[in-house]
């Protein structure tokens, strides 16, 4: 079986040979169709995020997968069902309340493994096995795009948490600022189509495919080199929702300043350690006096995946066509991980449905 992996001490992924996995009791064997690539994969390759499975000299990459059930192995699935796997797994031989409650996405990092990211091999191989409860069925016609379900589910969870944090009053958001014009930012922007006014912040020069998509979605592109987040209220307006997908630590603080009274900031980026000065008193006072909220969100659960399937169905065809900028054959898999401003969303193809 072929797999795309990163070896310890190496700086680029390679195609390796591994035995085809055998499903354990309660698991299904899945034949992989496509696996998406995102910034987390690149961080794993660079060694700034995640970690290898215990005792292994390599990590099979990939956490945005779609496949077809090859062997149901006694589960409720049937041969040929199209499925997408959730990412988090229980550490072997250990249990905790998060997994017992079916809320693995709420577990802290030291109480879970993440396939293709931290401590467990991913899905970027000809086949993978996965427990029945971690496989979410999707319609057959979505098979080519099923690798987008996982990243969409990340936003589904973050927006759910944001809205729940405002559920104590009649919150009617009209404006949103998405920080980051990478794949997650663009997907999120496309999902906010019911907002009257949307903005997306980035650091790219025209012509640029992400800016083209932003403007075709009816949003305003904000170049952070000319208009930092802290200046958005003066140059444009305060907004009801800030969605942070950059991992730039300063945005967590400046984003609060950009919020309108009663607004909420959802933080998803994972920054490196960085010390800088902040007027803590003003920050604290602003949050309290203007009833603002901050929510952090990472990973997602099966319910978010199910919502993501509906969202994927509703995305405009033109958006998907422009957003998915490259699907690479397995022989060219390393090329899918190359970061380039002209590249938006890539995937590695293993098989066809």
C-alpha contacts under 8 A as a table, 3 or more apart, distances in Angstrom:
res1	aa1	res2	aa2	distance
1	X	17	X	5.49
1	X	18	X	5.19
1	X	19	X	5.68
1	X	20	X	5.46
1	X	125	X	7.08
1	X	126	X	5.88
1	X	127	X	7.39
2	X	15	X	6.50
2	X	16	X	5.72
2	X	17	X	4.80
2	X	18	X	6.25
2	X	125	X	5.62
2	X	126	X	5.73
3	X	15	X	5.49
3	X	16	X	5.29
3	X	17	X	6.21
3	X	18	X	6.86
3	X	60	X	6.56
3	X	124	X	5.74
3	X	125	X	3.95
3	X	126	X	6.50
4	X	13	X	6.38
4	X	14	X	5.59
4	X	15	X	4.53
4	X	16	X	6.19
4	X	60	X	5.76
4	X	61	X	6.10
4	X	124	X	5.68
4	X	125	X	6.35
4	X	333	X	7.35
5	X	13	X	5.29
5	X	14	X	5.60
5	X	15	X	6.35
5	X	16	X	6.76
5	X	58	X	6.33
5	X	59	X	5.31
5	X	60	X	4.12
5	X	61	X	5.35
5	X	124	X	7.87
6	X	10	X	6.77
6	X	11	X	7.50
6	X	12	X	6.44
6	X	13	X	4.51
6	X	14	X	6.42
6	X	45	X	6.38
6	X	58	X	5.55
6	X	59	X	5.47
6	X	60	X	6.59
6	X	61	X	7.02
7	X	10	X	5.51
7	X	13	X	7.32
7	X	57	X	5.90
7	X	58	X	4.12
7	X	59	X	6.51
8	X	57	X	5.57
8	X	58	X	5.77
10	X	13	X	7.73
11	X	45	X	6.21
11	X	46	X	6.39
12	X	45	X	6.54
12	X	334	X	7.03
13	X	45	X	7.30
13	X	334	X	5.82
14	X	333	X	7.84
14	X	334	X	6.68
15	X	330	X	7.85
15	X	331	X	7.66
15	X	333	X	7.74
20	X	127	X	6.56
20	X	128	X	7.78
21	X	29	X	7.74
21	X	127	X	7.11
21	X	128	X	6.37
21	X	129	X	6.58
22	X	29	X	7.19
22	X	129	X	7.16
23	X	26	X	7.85
23	X	27	X	5.24
23	X	28	X	5.75
23	X	29	X	5.68
23	X	73	X	7.12
23	X	129	X	5.53
23	X	130	X	7.49
24	X	27	X	5.37
24	X	28	X	7.86
25	X	73	X	7.39
25	X	74	X	7.81
26	X	73	X	7.29
26	X	74	X	6.96
26	X	75	X	6.11
26	X	131	X	5.62
26	X	132	X	6.04
27	X	72	X	7.51
27	X	73	X	6.63
27	X	75	X	6.89
27	X	129	X	6.22
27	X	130	X	5.15
27	X	131	X	4.04
27	X	132	X	5.48
28	X	69	X	6.83
28	X	70	X	7.65
28	X	71	X	5.80
28	X	72	X	4.73
28	X	73	X	5.52
28	X	74	X	7.89
28	X	75	X	6.68
28	X	77	X	7.93
28	X	129	X	5.57
28	X	130	X	5.76
28	X	131	X	6.38
28	X	132	X	6.46
29	X	69	X	6.03
29	X	70	X	5.52
29	X	71	X	4.95
29	X	72	X	6.45
29	X	73	X	7.39
29	X	127	X	6.96
29	X	128	X	5.99
29	X	129	X	4.57
29	X	130	X	6.92
30	X	67	X	5.86
30	X	68	X	5.39
30	X	69	X	4.42
30	X	70	X	5.21
30	X	71	X	6.95
30	X	127	X	5.54
30	X	128	X	5.37
30	X	129	X	5.89
30	X	130	X	7.71
31	X	67	X	5.32
31	X	68	X	5.13
31	X	69	X	6.16
31	X	70	X	5.81
31	X	126	X	6.07
31	X	127	X	4.57
31	X	128	X	6.74
31	X	351	X	7.96
32	X	35	X	7.72
32	X	65	X	7.34
32	X	66	X	6.25
32	X	67	X	4.20
32	X	68	X	6.49
32	X	123	X	7.58
32	X	124	X	7.63
32	X	125	X	6.71
32	X	126	X	5.35
32	X	127	X	5.40
32	X	128	X	7.15
32	X	350	X	6.06
32	X	351	X	6.53
33	X	65	X	7.65
33	X	66	X	5.77
33	X	67	X	4.79
33	X	68	X	7.14
33	X	143	X	7.83
33	X	144	X	7.70
33	X	349	X	5.95
33	X	350	X	5.12
33	X	351	X	4.60
33	X	352	X	5.74
33	X	353	X	6.86
34	X	65	X	5.92
34	X	66	X	5.66
34	X	67	X	6.97
34	X	144	X	7.31
34	X	146	X	7.83
34	X	147	X	6.34
34	X	347	X	6.40
34	X	348	X	5.56
34	X	349	X	4.44
34	X	350	X	5.82
34	X	351	X	7.08
35	X	62	X	6.18
35	X	63	X	7.21
35	X	64	X	5.31
35	X	65	X	4.30
35	X	66	X	6.48
35	X	123	X	7.17
35	X	124	X	6.05
35	X	147	X	5.67
35	X	347	X	5.37
35	X	348	X	5.33
35	X	349	X	6.66
36	X	62	X	6.89
36	X	63	X	7.43
36	X	64	X	4.95
36	X	65	X	6.39
36	X	147	X	5.46
36	X	148	X	7.16
36	X	345	X	7.57
36	X	346	X	5.96
36	X	347	X	4.04
36	X	348	X	6.38
37	X	41	X	6.28
37	X	62	X	6.85
37	X	64	X	7.10
37	X	336	X	6.96
37	X	337	X	6.60
37	X	345	X	7.00
37	X	346	X	5.64
37	X	347	X	5.52
37	X	348	X	7.70
38	X	41	X	5.51
38	X	42	X	6.87
38	X	183	X	7.45
38	X	337	X	7.91
38	X	345	X	7.25
38	X	346	X	7.74
39	X	42	X	5.10
39	X	43	X	6.26
40	X	43	X	4.97
40	X	44	X	6.17
40	X	49	X	7.37
40	X	117	X	7.65
41	X	44	X	5.07
41	X	45	X	6.28
41	X	61	X	7.06
41	X	62	X	6.97
41	X	116	X	7.94
41	X	117	X	7.20
41	X	337	X	7.72
42	X	45	X	5.04
42	X	46	X	6.13
42	X	337	X	6.62
43	X	46	X	4.97
43	X	47	X	6.09
43	X	48	X	5.27
43	X	49	X	5.36
43	X	50	X	7.96
44	X	47	X	5.07
44	X	48	X	6.08
44	X	49	X	4.92
44	X	50	X	5.65
44	X	51	X	7.25
44	X	117	X	6.45
45	X	48	X	7.82
46	X	49	X	7.74
47	X	50	X	7.32
47	X	51	X	7.71
49	X	117	X	7.60
49	X	118	X	7.88
50	X	117	X	5.05
50	X	118	X	4.21
50	X	119	X	7.34
51	X	59	X	7.96
51	X	117	X	6.53
51	X	118	X	4.49
51	X	119	X	5.50
52	X	56	X	6.62
52	X	57	X	7.30
52	X	58	X	6.38
52	X	59	X	5.44
52	X	117	X	7.91
52	X	118	X	6.17
52	X	119	X	4.96
52	X	120	X	6.89
52	X	121	X	7.94
53	X	56	X	5.55
53	X	58	X	7.67
53	X	59	X	6.69
53	X	118	X	7.16
53	X	119	X	3.96
53	X	120	X	5.02
53	X	121	X	6.80
54	X	119	X	6.51
56	X	59	X	7.42
59	X	116	X	6.80
59	X	120	X	7.33
59	X	121	X	5.47
59	X	122	X	7.38
60	X	116	X	5.89
60	X	121	X	4.72
60	X	122	X	5.02
60	X	123	X	7.07
60	X	124	X	6.36
60	X	125	X	7.57
61	X	115	X	7.89
61	X	116	X	4.37
61	X	117	X	6.99
61	X	121	X	6.61
61	X	122	X	4.82
61	X	123	X	6.57
61	X	124	X	5.53
62	X	65	X	7.04
62	X	115	X	7.46
62	X	116	X	4.85
62	X	117	X	7.58
62	X	122	X	4.90
62	X	123	X	5.13
62	X	124	X	4.89
63	X	87	X	6.18
63	X	115	X	6.10
63	X	116	X	5.34
63	X	117	X	7.31
63	X	122	X	5.75
63	X	123	X	5.99
63	X	124	X	7.68
63	X	150	X	7.83
64	X	84	X	7.99
64	X	85	X	7.92
64	X	123	X	7.72
64	X	147	X	5.07
64	X	148	X	6.88
64	X	149	X	7.49
64	X	150	X	5.46
64	X	151	X	7.12
65	X	84	X	5.85
65	X	85	X	6.58
65	X	123	X	6.30
65	X	124	X	7.56
65	X	146	X	7.02
65	X	147	X	4.75
65	X	150	X	7.59
66	X	82	X	7.19
66	X	83	X	5.84
66	X	84	X	4.60
66	X	85	X	7.18
66	X	143	X	6.87
66	X	146	X	5.17
66	X	147	X	5.22
67	X	82	X	5.75
67	X	83	X	5.56
67	X	84	X	6.43
67	X	143	X	7.60
68	X	79	X	7.57
68	X	80	X	5.41
68	X	81	X	5.48
68	X	82	X	4.52
68	X	83	X	6.07
68	X	353	X	7.39
69	X	72	X	6.32
69	X	77	X	7.33
69	X	78	X	6.83
69	X	79	X	5.21
69	X	80	X	5.24
69	X	81	X	5.31
69	X	82	X	6.46
69	X	83	X	7.15
70	X	79	X	5.43
70	X	80	X	6.53
71	X	78	X	7.78
71	X	79	X	6.13
72	X	75	X	5.32
72	X	76	X	7.15
72	X	77	X	5.45
72	X	78	X	5.80
72	X	79	X	6.28
75	X	132	X	6.27
76	X	132	X	7.65
77	X	81	X	6.64
78	X	81	X	5.75
81	X	137	X	6.94
81	X	140	X	7.70
82	X	137	X	5.77
82	X	138	X	5.74
82	X	139	X	6.82
82	X	140	X	6.08
82	X	143	X	6.56
83	X	135	X	5.90
83	X	136	X	5.30
83	X	137	X	4.29
83	X	138	X	5.66
84	X	135	X	5.63
84	X	136	X	5.26
84	X	137	X	6.46
84	X	138	X	7.26
84	X	146	X	6.78
84	X	147	X	7.40
84	X	149	X	7.42
84	X	150	X	7.79
85	X	130	X	7.24
85	X	134	X	5.58
85	X	135	X	4.54
85	X	136	X	6.20
86	X	134	X	5.30
86	X	135	X	6.45
86	X	136	X	7.60
86	X	150	X	7.31
86	X	300	X	7.66
86	X	301	X	6.80
86	X	302	X	6.63
86	X	305	X	7.66
87	X	114	X	5.47
87	X	115	X	5.41
87	X	134	X	7.92
87	X	299	X	7.72
88	X	104	X	6.34
88	X	105	X	6.89
88	X	112	X	6.44
88	X	113	X	5.60
88	X	114	X	4.50
88	X	115	X	6.34
88	X	299	X	7.91
89	X	104	X	7.38
89	X	112	X	5.89
89	X	113	X	5.09
89	X	114	X	6.12
89	X	115	X	7.26
90	X	94	X	6.90
90	X	95	X	6.61
90	X	99	X	6.82
90	X	104	X	7.91
90	X	111	X	7.52
90	X	112	X	5.37
90	X	113	X	6.24
91	X	94	X	5.47
91	X	95	X	7.20
91	X	111	X	7.11
91	X	112	X	5.72
91	X	113	X	5.96
95	X	99	X	6.92
95	X	100	X	7.45
96	X	99	X	5.81
96	X	100	X	6.33
96	X	111	X	7.34
97	X	100	X	4.86
97	X	101	X	5.97
98	X	101	X	5.31
98	X	102	X	6.28
98	X	103	X	4.95
98	X	104	X	5.20
98	X	105	X	7.93
98	X	106	X	6.59
98	X	107	X	5.67
99	X	102	X	4.88
99	X	103	X	5.61
99	X	104	X	4.97
99	X	107	X	7.90
100	X	103	X	7.55
101	X	104	X	7.93
103	X	106	X	5.65
103	X	107	X	7.24
103	X	301	X	6.73
104	X	107	X	5.34
104	X	112	X	7.42
104	X	301	X	6.94
105	X	298	X	7.07
105	X	299	X	5.34
105	X	300	X	5.05
105	X	301	X	5.53
106	X	298	X	7.83
106	X	299	X	7.91
107	X	111	X	6.03
107	X	112	X	6.53
108	X	111	X	5.65
108	X	112	X	7.07
109	X	112	X	5.81
109	X	113	X	7.58
113	X	118	X	5.68
113	X	119	X	5.42
113	X	120	X	6.10
114	X	117	X	5.28
114	X	118	X	4.90
114	X	119	X	6.43
114	X	120	X	5.99
115	X	118	X	6.39
115	X	119	X	7.09
115	X	120	X	4.68
115	X	121	X	5.21
115	X	122	X	4.41
115	X	123	X	7.28
116	X	119	X	7.87
116	X	120	X	6.07
116	X	121	X	4.93
116	X	122	X	3.37
116	X	123	X	6.66
116	X	124	X	7.98
117	X	120	X	6.98
117	X	121	X	7.61
117	X	122	X	7.11
122	X	125	X	7.92
123	X	127	X	7.56
123	X	128	X	6.03
124	X	348	X	7.90
125	X	128	X	6.76
125	X	350	X	7.49
126	X	350	X	6.15
126	X	351	X	7.93
130	X	134	X	6.55
130	X	135	X	6.95
131	X	134	X	5.47
131	X	135	X	6.91
132	X	135	X	5.53
133	X	136	X	7.75
134	X	302	X	6.95
135	X	302	X	7.96
136	X	302	X	6.78
136	X	305	X	7.01
136	X	306	X	6.96
138	X	142	X	6.79
138	X	143	X	7.51
138	X	146	X	7.57
138	X	309	X	6.67
139	X	142	X	5.57
139	X	143	X	7.11
140	X	143	X	5.40
141	X	144	X	7.48
142	X	145	X	5.40
142	X	146	X	5.67
142	X	313	X	7.65
143	X	146	X	5.05
143	X	353	X	6.92
144	X	147	X	7.64
144	X	352	X	7.91
144	X	353	X	7.82
145	X	148	X	5.82
145	X	149	X	7.78
146	X	149	X	5.48
147	X	150	X	6.51
147	X	347	X	7.83
148	X	151	X	5.66
148	X	152	X	6.21
148	X	312	X	7.49
149	X	152	X	5.19
149	X	153	X	6.02
149	X	305	X	6.31
149	X	308	X	5.51
149	X	309	X	6.06
149	X	312	X	6.89
150	X	153	X	5.04
150	X	154	X	6.60
150	X	305	X	6.49
150	X	308	X	7.57
151	X	154	X	5.19
151	X	155	X	7.02
151	X	184	X	6.68
152	X	155	X	5.39
152	X	156	X	6.26
152	X	184	X	7.65
152	X	187	X	6.75
152	X	188	X	7.56
152	X	305	X	7.72
152	X	308	X	5.46
152	X	311	X	7.69
152	X	312	X	7.62
153	X	156	X	4.74
153	X	157	X	6.21
153	X	300	X	6.09
153	X	301	X	7.85
153	X	304	X	5.00
153	X	305	X	4.98
153	X	306	X	8.00
153	X	307	X	7.15
153	X	308	X	5.07
154	X	157	X	5.42
154	X	158	X	6.40
154	X	298	X	7.07
154	X	299	X	5.85
154	X	300	X	5.51
154	X	304	X	7.49
155	X	158	X	4.98
155	X	159	X	5.94
155	X	184	X	7.72
155	X	188	X	6.29
156	X	159	X	5.38
156	X	160	X	6.07
156	X	304	X	5.71
156	X	307	X	7.01
156	X	308	X	6.63
157	X	160	X	5.02
157	X	161	X	6.22
157	X	297	X	7.24
157	X	299	X	7.92
157	X	300	X	5.92
157	X	301	X	7.90
157	X	304	X	5.85
158	X	161	X	5.20
158	X	162	X	6.17
158	X	266	X	6.36
158	X	268	X	7.74
158	X	295	X	7.90
158	X	296	X	7.58
158	X	297	X	5.48
158	X	298	X	7.77
159	X	162	X	4.90
159	X	163	X	6.10
159	X	266	X	7.48
160	X	163	X	5.28
160	X	164	X	6.12
161	X	164	X	5.11
161	X	165	X	6.17
161	X	295	X	6.90
161	X	297	X	7.73
162	X	165	X	5.25
162	X	166	X	6.79
162	X	264	X	6.32
162	X	265	X	7.33
162	X	266	X	6.30
162	X	294	X	7.99
162	X	295	X	6.42
163	X	166	X	5.22
163	X	167	X	6.26
164	X	167	X	4.94
165	X	168	X	7.43
165	X	264	X	7.80
165	X	293	X	7.10
165	X	295	X	7.84
166	X	169	X	6.24
166	X	170	X	7.80
166	X	171	X	6.23
166	X	262	X	7.76
166	X	264	X	7.67
167	X	170	X	7.06
167	X	171	X	7.11
171	X	262	X	7.71
173	X	176	X	7.83
173	X	195	X	7.15
173	X	240	X	5.33
173	X	241	X	7.12
173	X	263	X	7.99
174	X	195	X	5.00
174	X	196	X	5.22
174	X	197	X	6.37
174	X	239	X	7.80
174	X	240	X	6.56
175	X	195	X	5.81
175	X	196	X	6.05
175	X	197	X	4.68
175	X	198	X	5.51
175	X	239	X	5.06
175	X	240	X	5.35
175	X	241	X	6.54
176	X	195	X	7.23
176	X	197	X	6.61
176	X	198	X	4.86
176	X	199	X	6.26
176	X	239	X	5.37
176	X	240	X	5.79
176	X	241	X	4.57
176	X	242	X	5.78
176	X	243	X	7.55
177	X	198	X	5.89
177	X	199	X	4.69
177	X	200	X	5.73
177	X	201	X	7.40
177	X	239	X	6.56
177	X	241	X	6.26
177	X	242	X	4.84
177	X	243	X	6.25
178	X	181	X	7.79
178	X	185	X	6.22
178	X	188	X	7.59
178	X	189	X	6.84
178	X	198	X	7.71
178	X	199	X	6.11
178	X	200	X	4.67
178	X	201	X	6.25
178	X	242	X	5.92
178	X	243	X	4.74
178	X	244	X	6.14
178	X	245	X	7.46
179	X	185	X	6.85
179	X	200	X	5.91
179	X	201	X	4.92
179	X	202	X	6.94
179	X	242	X	7.31
179	X	243	X	5.97
179	X	244	X	4.73
179	X	245	X	5.67
179	X	246	X	6.33
180	X	184	X	7.86
180	X	185	X	5.24
180	X	186	X	7.96
180	X	200	X	6.65
180	X	201	X	5.45
180	X	202	X	5.28
180	X	244	X	6.90
180	X	245	X	5.39
180	X	246	X	5.27
181	X	184	X	7.54
181	X	185	X	4.97
181	X	186	X	5.72
181	X	200	X	6.49
181	X	201	X	6.38
181	X	202	X	5.33
181	X	210	X	6.42
181	X	211	X	7.87
182	X	185	X	5.28
182	X	186	X	6.16
182	X	210	X	7.56
182	X	344	X	6.79
183	X	186	X	5.23
183	X	187	X	6.14
183	X	323	X	7.81
183	X	344	X	5.96
183	X	345	X	6.11
184	X	187	X	5.14
184	X	188	X	6.08
184	X	245	X	6.88
185	X	188	X	5.11
185	X	189	X	6.13
185	X	200	X	7.69
185	X	245	X	6.20
186	X	189	X	5.02
186	X	190	X	6.24
186	X	210	X	7.50
186	X	213	X	7.75
186	X	214	X	7.16
187	X	190	X	5.16
187	X	191	X	6.33
188	X	191	X	4.95
188	X	192	X	6.42
189	X	192	X	5.23
189	X	193	X	7.22
189	X	198	X	7.59
189	X	200	X	7.52
189	X	214	X	7.59
189	X	217	X	7.69
189	X	219	X	7.99
190	X	193	X	5.91
190	X	217	X	6.69
190	X	315	X	7.26
191	X	311	X	7.43
191	X	315	X	7.78
192	X	195	X	5.70
192	X	198	X	7.81
193	X	196	X	7.94
193	X	217	X	7.79
195	X	198	X	6.67
197	X	219	X	6.81
198	X	218	X	7.56
198	X	219	X	4.87
198	X	220	X	6.42
199	X	219	X	5.22
199	X	220	X	4.65
199	X	221	X	5.91
199	X	222	X	6.73
200	X	214	X	7.02
200	X	219	X	6.87
200	X	220	X	6.27
200	X	221	X	5.13
200	X	222	X	5.88
201	X	221	X	6.00
201	X	222	X	4.54
201	X	223	X	5.81
201	X	224	X	6.15
202	X	221	X	7.47
202	X	222	X	6.39
202	X	223	X	5.33
202	X	224	X	5.86
203	X	223	X	5.46
203	X	224	X	5.81
203	X	225	X	6.41
204	X	208	X	7.05
204	X	223	X	7.09
204	X	341	X	7.81
205	X	208	X	6.46
206	X	211	X	7.30
207	X	211	X	7.62
207	X	212	X	7.88
208	X	211	X	5.44
208	X	212	X	6.40
208	X	341	X	7.39
208	X	342	X	6.80
209	X	212	X	5.02
209	X	213	X	6.33
209	X	322	X	7.93
209	X	342	X	6.41
209	X	344	X	7.81
210	X	213	X	5.13
210	X	214	X	6.16
210	X	344	X	7.22
211	X	214	X	4.94
211	X	215	X	6.20
211	X	221	X	6.56
212	X	215	X	5.40
212	X	216	X	6.10
213	X	216	X	5.02
213	X	217	X	6.09
213	X	319	X	7.23
213	X	322	X	7.59
213	X	323	X	7.93
214	X	217	X	5.25
214	X	218	X	6.71
214	X	219	X	5.48
214	X	220	X	6.89
214	X	221	X	6.55
215	X	218	X	4.99
215	X	219	X	5.13
215	X	220	X	6.14
215	X	221	X	6.94
216	X	219	X	7.34
222	X	227	X	6.63
223	X	226	X	5.58
223	X	227	X	5.87
223	X	228	X	7.62
224	X	227	X	4.70
224	X	228	X	4.51
224	X	229	X	6.74
225	X	228	X	6.37
227	X	230	X	7.99
227	X	231	X	5.93
227	X	232	X	6.53
227	X	235	X	7.56
228	X	231	X	5.43
228	X	232	X	6.71
229	X	232	X	5.29
229	X	251	X	6.90
229	X	254	X	5.82
229	X	255	X	6.35
229	X	258	X	6.87
230	X	233	X	7.15
230	X	254	X	4.91
230	X	255	X	6.92
230	X	257	X	6.29
230	X	258	X	6.23
231	X	234	X	5.44
231	X	235	X	6.21
231	X	258	X	7.74
232	X	235	X	5.09
232	X	236	X	5.44
232	X	237	X	6.23
232	X	238	X	7.05
232	X	258	X	6.30
233	X	236	X	5.42
233	X	237	X	4.16
233	X	238	X	4.59
233	X	239	X	7.86
233	X	257	X	7.94
233	X	258	X	5.57
234	X	237	X	6.26
237	X	258	X	7.76
238	X	258	X	5.07
238	X	259	X	5.12
238	X	260	X	4.80
239	X	242	X	7.00
239	X	258	X	6.34
239	X	259	X	4.91
239	X	260	X	5.10
239	X	263	X	7.07
240	X	259	X	5.80
240	X	260	X	5.41
240	X	261	X	7.62
240	X	262	X	7.19
240	X	263	X	4.42
240	X	264	X	6.51
241	X	259	X	6.75
241	X	263	X	5.72
241	X	264	X	5.24
241	X	265	X	5.81
241	X	266	X	7.72
242	X	255	X	6.37
242	X	256	X	7.92
242	X	258	X	7.75
242	X	259	X	6.93
242	X	264	X	6.46
242	X	265	X	4.54
242	X	266	X	6.19
243	X	265	X	5.96
243	X	266	X	4.98
243	X	267	X	6.37
243	X	268	X	7.75
244	X	247	X	7.56
244	X	251	X	7.23
244	X	252	X	7.47
244	X	255	X	7.96
244	X	265	X	7.38
244	X	266	X	6.08
244	X	267	X	4.90
244	X	268	X	5.84
244	X	269	X	6.43
245	X	267	X	6.87
245	X	268	X	5.34
245	X	269	X	4.82
246	X	268	X	7.70
246	X	269	X	5.08
246	X	270	X	7.81
247	X	268	X	7.22
247	X	269	X	3.59
247	X	270	X	4.62
247	X	271	X	4.41
247	X	272	X	7.85
248	X	251	X	5.78
248	X	252	X	7.71
248	X	269	X	7.05
248	X	270	X	7.80
248	X	271	X	5.74
249	X	252	X	5.71
249	X	253	X	7.68
249	X	271	X	5.70
249	X	272	X	7.92
249	X	274	X	7.37
250	X	253	X	5.61
250	X	254	X	6.24
251	X	254	X	4.94
251	X	255	X	5.30
252	X	255	X	5.40
252	X	256	X	6.80
252	X	265	X	7.96
252	X	267	X	6.91
253	X	256	X	5.46
253	X	257	X	6.95
253	X	278	X	7.96
253	X	283	X	7.49
254	X	257	X	5.15
254	X	258	X	6.48
255	X	258	X	4.99
255	X	259	X	6.56
255	X	265	X	6.83
256	X	259	X	5.26
256	X	264	X	7.86
256	X	265	X	6.62
256	X	283	X	7.81
256	X	287	X	7.48
256	X	292	X	7.60
256	X	294	X	7.95
257	X	283	X	7.81
257	X	286	X	7.62
259	X	262	X	7.86
259	X	263	X	5.40
259	X	264	X	6.97
259	X	265	X	7.54
259	X	292	X	7.50
260	X	263	X	5.32
260	X	290	X	7.83
260	X	292	X	7.97
261	X	290	X	4.67
261	X	291	X	6.15
261	X	292	X	6.23
262	X	290	X	6.02
262	X	291	X	4.85
262	X	292	X	4.87
262	X	293	X	7.45
263	X	291	X	7.39
263	X	292	X	5.13
263	X	293	X	6.50
264	X	292	X	5.72
264	X	293	X	4.60
264	X	294	X	5.67
264	X	295	X	7.49
265	X	293	X	6.31
265	X	294	X	4.85
265	X	295	X	6.29
266	X	294	X	6.03
266	X	295	X	4.94
266	X	296	X	5.82
266	X	297	X	7.09
267	X	294	X	7.42
267	X	295	X	6.20
267	X	296	X	4.82
267	X	297	X	6.31
268	X	296	X	6.20
268	X	297	X	5.48
268	X	298	X	6.23
271	X	274	X	7.98
278	X	283	X	7.91
279	X	282	X	5.57
279	X	283	X	6.23
280	X	283	X	5.01
280	X	284	X	5.98
281	X	284	X	5.18
281	X	285	X	6.04
282	X	285	X	5.07
282	X	286	X	5.99
283	X	286	X	5.24
283	X	287	X	6.41
284	X	287	X	5.36
284	X	288	X	6.35
285	X	288	X	5.20
285	X	289	X	5.83
286	X	289	X	5.42
286	X	290	X	5.78
286	X	292	X	7.59
287	X	290	X	5.60
287	X	291	X	5.79
287	X	292	X	4.77
287	X	293	X	6.82
288	X	291	X	5.32
288	X	292	X	6.69
289	X	292	X	7.98
300	X	304	X	6.02
300	X	305	X	7.33
301	X	304	X	5.37
301	X	305	X	6.46
302	X	305	X	4.96
302	X	306	X	6.27
303	X	306	X	5.06
303	X	307	X	6.36
304	X	307	X	5.06
304	X	308	X	6.06
305	X	308	X	4.86
305	X	309	X	6.38
306	X	309	X	5.28
306	X	310	X	6.99
307	X	310	X	5.37
307	X	311	X	6.40
308	X	311	X	4.85
308	X	312	X	5.98
309	X	312	X	5.17
309	X	313	X	6.34
310	X	313	X	5.15
310	X	314	X	6.51
311	X	314	X	5.15
311	X	315	X	6.38
312	X	315	X	5.32
315	X	319	X	6.94
315	X	320	X	7.13
316	X	319	X	5.30
316	X	320	X	6.65
317	X	320	X	5.31
317	X	321	X	6.19
318	X	321	X	5.10
318	X	322	X	6.25
319	X	322	X	5.33
319	X	323	X	5.78
320	X	323	X	4.95
320	X	324	X	5.96
321	X	324	X	5.84
321	X	325	X	7.61
322	X	325	X	6.33
323	X	344	X	5.96
323	X	345	X	6.03
324	X	327	X	7.59
324	X	344	X	6.51
324	X	345	X	4.75
324	X	346	X	6.02
325	X	343	X	5.90
325	X	344	X	5.70
325	X	345	X	5.47
325	X	346	X	5.95
326	X	336	X	7.44
326	X	343	X	7.56
326	X	345	X	6.71
326	X	346	X	4.74
326	X	347	X	6.56
327	X	336	X	7.59
327	X	346	X	5.57
327	X	347	X	4.79
327	X	348	X	5.68
327	X	349	X	6.46
328	X	331	X	7.95
328	X	332	X	5.92
328	X	333	X	5.92
328	X	335	X	7.52
328	X	336	X	6.32
328	X	346	X	7.48
328	X	347	X	6.16
328	X	348	X	4.81
328	X	349	X	5.92
329	X	332	X	5.39
329	X	333	X	6.22
329	X	348	X	5.97
329	X	349	X	5.32
329	X	350	X	7.01
330	X	333	X	4.83
330	X	348	X	6.07
330	X	349	X	6.07
330	X	350	X	6.14
332	X	335	X	5.73
332	X	336	X	7.41
333	X	336	X	5.45
333	X	337	X	7.50
333	X	348	X	5.91
334	X	337	X	5.63
334	X	338	X	7.27
335	X	338	X	5.49
336	X	346	X	5.75
336	X	347	X	6.40
336	X	348	X	6.80
337	X	346	X	7.82
339	X	343	X	6.95
340	X	343	X	5.22
341	X	344	X	7.24
343	X	346	X	7.43
349	X	352	X	7.82
